[in-house]
Amino acid sequence: MKVGITVWGNRISPVFDSAQMLLVANIDKEEVVGRQIELFQPGAFSSIIDMLAELEIRVLICGALSRGPAALLDAAGVSVIPFMTGEVETVLSLYAKGLDLADFTMPGCPRNRCCGTNQCMTGHQRVRWCWL
């Protein structure tokens, strides 16, 4: 399975909308077996969606995400784990092992990832976007 993580230095990029770099990780049997870096133009959301499809990325881990790009990602069938923070390698390792990422939720986003709809996101299952 391929996972994308927006990166800034060695951390998850704090805002998806202005991110410029994507780490593409191949995960097999709870191990990261390959990785590559892809650059993209921030704000060119249709190009980013096309790139994710071309790279066969099924899951995107990112920082803050506005509603417009969130809707585009959802329509493209990309499962998004938004509002995450922390060092990329730590989060990627935990995700690959199927462990909970709740400790890496951005400040201000509730620990249980509850949304305005009172539906929650835990682990790898996105139910609704986390709008506060």
RORO-54128 format. One record per atom (N, C-alpha, C): x, y, z; atom name. Coordinates in steps of 0.1 Angstrom, whole numbers, plus 5000, padded with zeros to 4 digits. Layout:
# RORO-54128
X: X Y: Y Z: Z name: CA .
...
END
This chain:
# RORO-54128
X: 5008 Y: 4988 Z: 5000 name: N .
X: 5000 Y: 5000 Z: 5000 name: CA .
X: 5009 Y: 5012 Z: 5000 name: C .
X: 5005 Y: 5023 Z: 4993 name: N .
X: 5012 Y: 5035 Z: 4993 name: CA .
X: 5005 Y: 5046 Z: 5001 name: C .
X: 5013 Y: 5053 Z: 5009 name: N .
X: 5008 Y: 5063 Z: 5018 name: CA .
X: 5016 Y: 5076 Z: 5014 name: C .
X: 5009 Y: 5087 Z: 5014 name: N .
X: 5016 Y: 5100 Z: 5012 name: CA .
X: 5015 Y: 5108 Z: 5025 name: C .
X: 5026 Y: 5115 Z: 5028 name: N .
X: 5027 Y: 5124 Z: 5039 name: CA .
X: 5033 Y: 5137 Z: 5034 name: C .
X: 5026 Y: 5148 Z: 5036 name: N .
X: 5031 Y: 5161 Z: 5033 name: CA .
X: 5042 Y: 5164 Z: 5043 name: C .
X: 5054 Y: 5169 Z: 5038 name: N .
X: 5065 Y: 5171 Z: 5047 name: CA .
X: 5071 Y: 5185 Z: 5046 name: C .
X: 5076 Y: 5190 Z: 5057 name: N .
X: 5084 Y: 5202 Z: 5058 name: CA .
X: 5096 Y: 5199 Z: 5067 name: C .
X: 5107 Y: 5198 Z: 5061 name: N .
X: 5119 Y: 5194 Z: 5068 name: CA .
X: 5117 Y: 5179 Z: 5072 name: C .
X: 5118 Y: 5176 Z: 5085 name: N .
X: 5116 Y: 5162 Z: 5089 name: CA .
X: 5103 Y: 5161 Z: 5096 name: C .
X: 5094 Y: 5171 Z: 5095 name: N .
X: 5081 Y: 5171 Z: 5102 name: CA .
X: 5069 Y: 5171 Z: 5092 name: C .
X: 5058 Y: 5167 Z: 5096 name: N .
X: 5046 Y: 5168 Z: 5088 name: CA .
X: 5043 Y: 5183 Z: 5085 name: C .
X: 5041 Y: 5186 Z: 5073 name: N .
X: 5038 Y: 5200 Z: 5069 name: CA .
X: 5026 Y: 5205 Z: 5077 name: C .
X: 5027 Y: 5216 Z: 5083 name: N .
X: 5016 Y: 5221 Z: 5092 name: CA .
X: 5003 Y: 5224 Z: 5085 name: C .
X: 5004 Y: 5228 Z: 5072 name: N .
X: 4992 Y: 5232 Z: 5064 name: CA .
X: 4993 Y: 5225 Z: 5050 name: C .
X: 4983 Y: 5216 Z: 5047 name: N .
X: 4983 Y: 5210 Z: 5035 name: CA .
X: 4982 Y: 5220 Z: 5023 name: C .
X: 4974 Y: 5230 Z: 5024 name: N .
X: 4972 Y: 5239 Z: 5014 name: CA .
X: 4985 Y: 5246 Z: 5009 name: C .
X: 4995 Y: 5247 Z: 5017 name: N .
X: 5007 Y: 5254 Z: 5013 name: CA .
X: 5019 Y: 5244 Z: 5013 name: C .
X: 5017 Y: 5231 Z: 5014 name: N .
X: 5027 Y: 5221 Z: 5013 name: CA .
X: 5033 Y: 5221 Z: 4999 name: C .
X: 5046 Y: 5217 Z: 4998 name: N .
X: 5052 Y: 5216 Z: 4985 name: CA .
X: 5059 Y: 5203 Z: 4983 name: C .
X: 5060 Y: 5194 Z: 4993 name: N .
X: 5067 Y: 5182 Z: 4992 name: CA .
X: 5059 Y: 5170 Z: 4998 name: C .
X: 5059 Y: 5159 Z: 4991 name: N .
X: 5052 Y: 5147 Z: 4996 name: CA .
X: 5061 Y: 5136 Z: 4997 name: C .
X: 5061 Y: 5129 Z: 5008 name: N .
X: 5068 Y: 5117 Z: 5010 name: CA .
X: 5059 Y: 5105 Z: 5006 name: C .
X: 5063 Y: 5097 Z: 4996 name: N .
X: 5055 Y: 5086 Z: 4992 name: CA .
X: 5062 Y: 5073 Z: 4998 name: C .
X: 5054 Y: 5066 Z: 5007 name: N .
X: 5060 Y: 5055 Z: 5013 name: CA .
X: 5052 Y: 5042 Z: 5009 name: C .
X: 5060 Y: 5032 Z: 5006 name: N .
X: 5054 Y: 5019 Z: 5003 name: CA .
X: 5054 Y: 5011 Z: 5016 name: C .
X: 5043 Y: 5006 Z: 5020 name: N .
X: 5042 Y: 4998 Z: 5032 name: CA .
X: 5037 Y: 4984 Z: 5029 name: C .
X: 5045 Y: 4974 Z: 5034 name: N .
X: 5042 Y: 4960 Z: 5032 name: CA .
X: 5044 Y: 4953 Z: 5045 name: C .
X: 5034 Y: 4946 Z: 5050 name: N .
X: 5035 Y: 4938 Z: 5062 name: CA .
X: 5040 Y: 4946 Z: 5074 name: C .
X: 5034 Y: 4958 Z: 5076 name: N .
X: 5038 Y: 4967 Z: 5087 name: CA .
X: 5052 Y: 4972 Z: 5087 name: C .
X: 5058 Y: 4972 Z: 5075 name: N .
X: 5071 Y: 4977 Z: 5073 name: CA .
X: 5071 Y: 4987 Z: 5062 name: C .
X: 5079 Y: 4998 Z: 5063 name: N .
X: 5081 Y: 5007 Z: 5052 name: CA .
X: 5092 Y: 5001 Z: 5044 name: C .
X: 5089 Y: 4998 Z: 5031 name: N .
X: 5098 Y: 4990 Z: 5022 name: CA .
X: 5104 Y: 4999 Z: 5011 name: C .
X: 5099 Y: 5011 Z: 5010 name: N .
X: 5104 Y: 5020 Z: 5000 name: CA .
X: 5098 Y: 5034 Z: 5002 name: C .
X: 5106 Y: 5044 Z: 4997 name: N .
X: 5101 Y: 5058 Z: 4999 name: CA .
X: 5107 Y: 5066 Z: 4988 name: C .
X: 5099 Y: 5077 Z: 4984 name: N .
X: 5104 Y: 5086 Z: 4975 name: CA .
X: 5098 Y: 5100 Z: 4978 name: C .
X: 5104 Y: 5110 Z: 4973 name: N .
X: 5100 Y: 5124 Z: 4975 name: CA .
X: 5094 Y: 5129 Z: 4962 name: C .
X: 5083 Y: 5135 Z: 4963 name: N .
X: 5077 Y: 5142 Z: 4951 name: CA .
X: 5074 Y: 5157 Z: 4955 name: C .
X: 5078 Y: 5166 Z: 4946 name: N .
X: 5075 Y: 5180 Z: 4948 name: CA .
X: 5063 Y: 5184 Z: 4940 name: C .
X: 5055 Y: 5193 Z: 4945 name: N .
X: 5043 Y: 5198 Z: 4938 name: CA .
X: 5041 Y: 5213 Z: 4941 name: C .
X: 5033 Y: 5219 Z: 4933 name: N .
X: 5030 Y: 5233 Z: 4934 name: CA .
X: 5019 Y: 5235 Z: 4945 name: C .
X: 5021 Y: 5243 Z: 4955 name: N .
X: 5011 Y: 5245 Z: 4965 name: CA .
X: 4999 Y: 5252 Z: 4959 name: C .
X: 4987 Y: 5248 Z: 4963 name: N .
X: 4975 Y: 5255 Z: 4958 name: CA .
X: 4970 Y: 5249 Z: 4944 name: C .
X: 4978 Y: 5241 Z: 4937 name: N .
X: 4974 Y: 5235 Z: 4925 name: CA .
X: 4967 Y: 5222 Z: 4928 name: C .
X: 4955 Y: 5223 Z: 4934 name: N .
X: 4949 Y: 5211 Z: 4940 name: CA .
X: 4945 Y: 5200 Z: 4930 name: C .
X: 4941 Y: 5204 Z: 4918 name: N .
X: 4937 Y: 5194 Z: 4908 name: CA .
X: 4950 Y: 5186 Z: 4903 name: C .
X: 4961 Y: 5193 Z: 4902 name: N .
X: 4974 Y: 5187 Z: 4899 name: CA .
X: 4978 Y: 5177 Z: 4910 name: C .
X: 4976 Y: 5181 Z: 4922 name: N .
X: 4980 Y: 5173 Z: 4934 name: CA .
X: 4971 Y: 5160 Z: 4934 name: C .
X: 4958 Y: 5162 Z: 4931 name: N .
X: 4949 Y: 5150 Z: 4930 name: CA .
X: 4954 Y: 5141 Z: 4919 name: C .
X: 4957 Y: 5146 Z: 4908 name: N .
X: 4962 Y: 5138 Z: 4897 name: CA .
X: 4975 Y: 5131 Z: 4900 name: C .
X: 4984 Y: 5138 Z: 4907 name: N .
X: 4997 Y: 5131 Z: 4912 name: CA .
X: 4994 Y: 5120 Z: 4921 name: C .
X: 4985 Y: 5122 Z: 4931 name: N .
X: 4982 Y: 5111 Z: 4940 name: CA .
X: 4976 Y: 5099 Z: 4933 name: C .
X: 4967 Y: 5101 Z: 4923 name: N .
X: 4962 Y: 5090 Z: 4915 name: CA .
X: 4972 Y: 5083 Z: 4907 name: C .
X: 4981 Y: 5091 Z: 4901 name: N .
X: 4992 Y: 5085 Z: 4893 name: CA .
X: 5001 Y: 5076 Z: 4901 name: C .
X: 5004 Y: 5081 Z: 4914 name: N .
X: 5013 Y: 5074 Z: 4923 name: CA .
X: 5005 Y: 5063 Z: 4930 name: C .
X: 4992 Y: 5062 Z: 4928 name: N .
X: 4984 Y: 5051 Z: 4935 name: CA .
X: 4984 Y: 5053 Z: 4950 name: C .
X: 4984 Y: 5065 Z: 4955 name: N .
X: 4983 Y: 5068 Z: 4969 name: CA .
X: 4969 Y: 5066 Z: 4974 name: C .
X: 4967 Y: 5058 Z: 4984 name: N .
X: 4953 Y: 5055 Z: 4989 name: CA .
X: 4951 Y: 5063 Z: 5002 name: C .
X: 4962 Y: 5067 Z: 5009 name: N .
X: 4960 Y: 5073 Z: 5022 name: CA .
X: 4970 Y: 5085 Z: 5022 name: C .
X: 4965 Y: 5097 Z: 5027 name: N .
X: 4973 Y: 5109 Z: 5028 name: CA .
X: 4972 Y: 5113 Z: 5043 name: C .
X: 4984 Y: 5115 Z: 5048 name: N .
X: 4986 Y: 5120 Z: 5062 name: CA .
X: 4991 Y: 5135 Z: 5060 name: C .
X: 4984 Y: 5144 Z: 5067 name: N .
X: 4987 Y: 5158 Z: 5065 name: CA .
X: 4984 Y: 5166 Z: 5077 name: C .
X: 4988 Y: 5179 Z: 5077 name: N .
X: 4985 Y: 5188 Z: 5088 name: CA .
X: 4971 Y: 5194 Z: 5085 name: C .
X: 4969 Y: 5207 Z: 5089 name: N .
X: 4957 Y: 5213 Z: 5087 name: CA .
X: 4952 Y: 5213 Z: 5072 name: C .
X: 4939 Y: 5211 Z: 5070 name: N .
X: 4934 Y: 5209 Z: 5057 name: CA .
X: 4921 Y: 5218 Z: 5056 name: C .
X: 4920 Y: 5226 Z: 5046 name: N .
X: 4908 Y: 5234 Z: 5044 name: CA .
X: 4897 Y: 5226 Z: 5037 name: C .
X: 4885 Y: 5231 Z: 5037 name: N .
X: 4874 Y: 5223 Z: 5032 name: CA .
X: 4875 Y: 5221 Z: 5017 name: C .
X: 4879 Y: 5231 Z: 5009 name: N .
X: 4880 Y: 5229 Z: 4994 name: CA .
X: 4889 Y: 5217 Z: 4991 name: C .
X: 4901 Y: 5217 Z: 4995 name: N .
X: 4910 Y: 5205 Z: 4991 name: CA .
X: 4905 Y: 5192 Z: 4998 name: C .
X: 4899 Y: 5193 Z: 5010 name: N .
X: 4893 Y: 5181 Z: 5016 name: CA .
X: 4882 Y: 5175 Z: 5007 name: C .
X: 4874 Y: 5183 Z: 5002 name: N .
X: 4863 Y: 5178 Z: 4993 name: CA .
X: 4869 Y: 5172 Z: 4981 name: C .
X: 4879 Y: 5178 Z: 4975 name: N .
X: 4885 Y: 5172 Z: 4963 name: CA .
X: 4892 Y: 5159 Z: 4966 name: C .
X: 4899 Y: 5158 Z: 4977 name: N .
X: 4905 Y: 5145 Z: 4981 name: CA .
X: 4895 Y: 5134 Z: 4983 name: C .
X: 4884 Y: 5138 Z: 4990 name: N .
X: 4873 Y: 5129 Z: 4993 name: CA .
X: 4867 Y: 5124 Z: 4979 name: C .
X: 4864 Y: 5133 Z: 4970 name: N .
X: 4858 Y: 5129 Z: 4957 name: CA .
X: 4868 Y: 5120 Z: 4949 name: C .
X: 4881 Y: 5122 Z: 4951 name: N .
X: 4891 Y: 5113 Z: 4944 name: CA .
X: 4893 Y: 5100 Z: 4951 name: C .
X: 4886 Y: 5098 Z: 4962 name: N .
X: 4887 Y: 5085 Z: 4969 name: CA .
X: 4900 Y: 5083 Z: 4978 name: C .
X: 4906 Y: 5094 Z: 4981 name: N .
X: 4918 Y: 5094 Z: 4990 name: CA .
X: 4913 Y: 5094 Z: 5004 name: C .
X: 4917 Y: 5085 Z: 5012 name: N .
X: 4915 Y: 5085 Z: 5026 name: CA .
X: 4925 Y: 5094 Z: 5033 name: C .
X: 4920 Y: 5104 Z: 5040 name: N .
X: 4928 Y: 5114 Z: 5046 name: CA .
X: 4928 Y: 5113 Z: 5061 name: C .
X: 4940 Y: 5114 Z: 5066 name: N .
X: 4942 Y: 5115 Z: 5081 name: CA .
X: 4948 Y: 5129 Z: 5083 name: C .
X: 4939 Y: 5139 Z: 5085 name: N .
X: 4943 Y: 5153 Z: 5086 name: CA .
X: 4946 Y: 5158 Z: 5100 name: C .
X: 4951 Y: 5170 Z: 5101 name: N .
X: 4954 Y: 5176 Z: 5114 name: CA .
X: 4964 Y: 5169 Z: 5122 name: C .
X: 4974 Y: 5164 Z: 5116 name: N .
X: 4984 Y: 5156 Z: 5122 name: CA .
X: 4997 Y: 5165 Z: 5123 name: C .
X: 5005 Y: 5162 Z: 5133 name: N .
X: 5018 Y: 5169 Z: 5135 name: CA .
X: 5028 Y: 5160 Z: 5141 name: C .
X: 5041 Y: 5163 Z: 5139 name: N .
X: 5051 Y: 5155 Z: 5145 name: CA .
X: 5062 Y: 5151 Z: 5134 name: C .
X: 5071 Y: 5144 Z: 5139 name: N .
X: 5082 Y: 5139 Z: 5130 name: CA .
X: 5077 Y: 5129 Z: 5120 name: C .
X: 5080 Y: 5130 Z: 5108 name: N .
X: 5074 Y: 5122 Z: 5097 name: CA .
X: 5078 Y: 5107 Z: 5100 name: C .
X: 5090 Y: 5104 Z: 5103 name: N .
X: 5094 Y: 5090 Z: 5105 name: CA .
X: 5087 Y: 5083 Z: 5116 name: C .
X: 5085 Y: 5091 Z: 5127 name: N .
X: 5078 Y: 5085 Z: 5138 name: CA .
X: 5063 Y: 5082 Z: 5135 name: C .
X: 5056 Y: 5092 Z: 5129 name: N .
X: 5042 Y: 5090 Z: 5125 name: CA .
X: 5041 Y: 5079 Z: 5114 name: C .
X: 5050 Y: 5078 Z: 5105 name: N .
X: 5050 Y: 5068 Z: 5094 name: CA .
X: 5052 Y: 5054 Z: 5100 name: C .
X: 5061 Y: 5053 Z: 5109 name: N .
X: 5064 Y: 5040 Z: 5116 name: CA .
X: 5052 Y: 5035 Z: 5123 name: C .
X: 5046 Y: 5044 Z: 5131 name: N .
X: 5034 Y: 5040 Z: 5138 name: CA .
X: 5022 Y: 5036 Z: 5129 name: C .
X: 5020 Y: 5044 Z: 5119 name: N .
X: 5010 Y: 5041 Z: 5109 name: CA .
X: 5012 Y: 5028 Z: 5102 name: C .
X: 5024 Y: 5025 Z: 5098 name: N .
X: 5027 Y: 5012 Z: 5092 name: CA .
X: 5024 Y: 5000 Z: 5101 name: C .
X: 5026 Y: 5002 Z: 5114 name: N .
X: 5023 Y: 4991 Z: 5123 name: CA .
X: 5009 Y: 4991 Z: 5128 name: C .
X: 5001 Y: 5000 Z: 5122 name: N .
X: 4987 Y: 5000 Z: 5126 name: CA .
X: 4984 Y: 5006 Z: 5140 name: C .
X: 4993 Y: 5013 Z: 5145 name: N .
X: 4991 Y: 5019 Z: 5159 name: CA .
X: 4984 Y: 5032 Z: 5158 name: C .
X: 4978 Y: 5036 Z: 5169 name: N .
X: 4970 Y: 5048 Z: 5171 name: CA .
X: 4979 Y: 5061 Z: 5169 name: C .
X: 4974 Y: 5070 Z: 5161 name: N .
X: 4981 Y: 5083 Z: 5159 name: CA .
X: 4975 Y: 5094 Z: 5167 name: C .
X: 4967 Y: 5092 Z: 5177 name: N .
X: 4960 Y: 5102 Z: 5184 name: CA .
X: 4970 Y: 5112 Z: 5191 name: C .
X: 4981 Y: 5107 Z: 5196 name: N .
X: 4991 Y: 5116 Z: 5202 name: CA .
X: 4997 Y: 5126 Z: 5193 name: C .
X: 4995 Y: 5124 Z: 5180 name: N .
X: 5001 Y: 5133 Z: 5170 name: CA .
X: 4991 Y: 5142 Z: 5164 name: C .
X: 4979 Y: 5144 Z: 5170 name: N .
X: 4969 Y: 5153 Z: 5165 name: CA .
X: 4973 Y: 5167 Z: 5169 name: C .
X: 4971 Y: 5176 Z: 5159 name: N .
X: 4975 Y: 5190 Z: 5161 name: CA .
X: 4968 Y: 5196 Z: 5174 name: C .
X: 4975 Y: 5205 Z: 5180 name: N .
X: 4969 Y: 5212 Z: 5192 name: CA .
X: 4956 Y: 5219 Z: 5187 name: C .
X: 4946 Y: 5218 Z: 5196 name: N .
X: 4933 Y: 5224 Z: 5193 name: CA .
X: 4923 Y: 5214 Z: 5186 name: C .
X: 4928 Y: 5203 Z: 5181 name: N .
X: 4920 Y: 5193 Z: 5175 name: CA .
X: 4918 Y: 5182 Z: 5186 name: C .
X: 4905 Y: 5179 Z: 5190 name: N .
X: 4903 Y: 5170 Z: 5201 name: CA .
X: 4910 Y: 5157 Z: 5199 name: C .
X: 4914 Y: 5152 Z: 5211 name: N .
X: 4922 Y: 5139 Z: 5211 name: CA .
X: 4915 Y: 5128 Z: 5204 name: C .
X: 4902 Y: 5127 Z: 5205 name: N .
X: 4895 Y: 5116 Z: 5199 name: CA .
X: 4891 Y: 5119 Z: 5185 name: C .
X: 4895 Y: 5130 Z: 5180 name: N .
X: 4893 Y: 5134 Z: 5166 name: CA .
X: 4878 Y: 5136 Z: 5163 name: C .
X: 4870 Y: 5140 Z: 5173 name: N .
X: 4856 Y: 5142 Z: 5170 name: CA .
X: 4854 Y: 5154 Z: 5162 name: C .
X: 4844 Y: 5154 Z: 5154 name: N .
X: 4841 Y: 5164 Z: 5144 name: CA .
X: 4829 Y: 5172 Z: 5148 name: C .
X: 4826 Y: 5182 Z: 5140 name: N .
X: 4814 Y: 5190 Z: 5143 name: CA .
X: 4801 Y: 5182 Z: 5141 name: C .
X: 4802 Y: 5170 Z: 5135 name: N .
X: 4791 Y: 5161 Z: 5133 name: CA .
X: 4789 Y: 5151 Z: 5144 name: C .
X: 4798 Y: 5152 Z: 5154 name: N .
X: 4799 Y: 5143 Z: 5165 name: CA .
X: 4803 Y: 5129 Z: 5161 name: C .
X: 4808 Y: 5127 Z: 5149 name: N .
X: 4814 Y: 5115 Z: 5145 name: CA .
X: 4829 Y: 5115 Z: 5147 name: C .
X: 4835 Y: 5104 Z: 5149 name: N .
X: 4849 Y: 5104 Z: 5153 name: CA .
X: 4858 Y: 5097 Z: 5143 name: C .
X: 4871 Y: 5100 Z: 5143 name: N .
X: 4881 Y: 5094 Z: 5135 name: CA .
X: 4891 Y: 5088 Z: 5144 name: C .
X: 4893 Y: 5075 Z: 5143 name: N .
X: 4903 Y: 5069 Z: 5152 name: CA .
X: 4912 Y: 5060 Z: 5143 name: C .
X: 4924 Y: 5058 Z: 5147 name: N .
X: 4933 Y: 5050 Z: 5139 name: CA .
X: 4933 Y: 5054 Z: 5125 name: C .
X: 4930 Y: 5044 Z: 5116 name: N .
X: 4931 Y: 5047 Z: 5102 name: CA .
X: 4917 Y: 5049 Z: 5095 name: C .
X: 4906 Y: 5050 Z: 5103 name: N .
X: 4893 Y: 5051 Z: 5097 name: CA .
X: 4888 Y: 5066 Z: 5097 name: C .
X: 4887 Y: 5072 Z: 5085 name: N .
X: 4882 Y: 5085 Z: 5085 name: CA .
X: 4867 Y: 5085 Z: 5083 name: C .
X: 4860 Y: 5091 Z: 5092 name: N .
X: 4845 Y: 5091 Z: 5091 name: CA .
X: 4841 Y: 5105 Z: 5086 name: C .
X: 4845 Y: 5115 Z: 5091 name: N .
X: 4842 Y: 5129 Z: 5087 name: CA .
X: 4855 Y: 5138 Z: 5089 name: C .
X: 4855 Y: 5149 Z: 5083 name: N .
X: 4867 Y: 5158 Z: 5085 name: CA .
X: 4866 Y: 5165 Z: 5099 name: C .
X: 4877 Y: 5168 Z: 5104 name: N .
X: 4877 Y: 5174 Z: 5117 name: CA .
X: 4876 Y: 5189 Z: 5117 name: C .
X: 4864 Y: 5194 Z: 5116 name: N .
X: 4862 Y: 5209 Z: 5116 name: CA .
X: 4859 Y: 5214 Z: 5130 name: C .
X: 4866 Y: 5223 Z: 5134 name: N .
X: 4864 Y: 5229 Z: 5148 name: CA .
X: 4857 Y: 5242 Z: 5146 name: C .
END
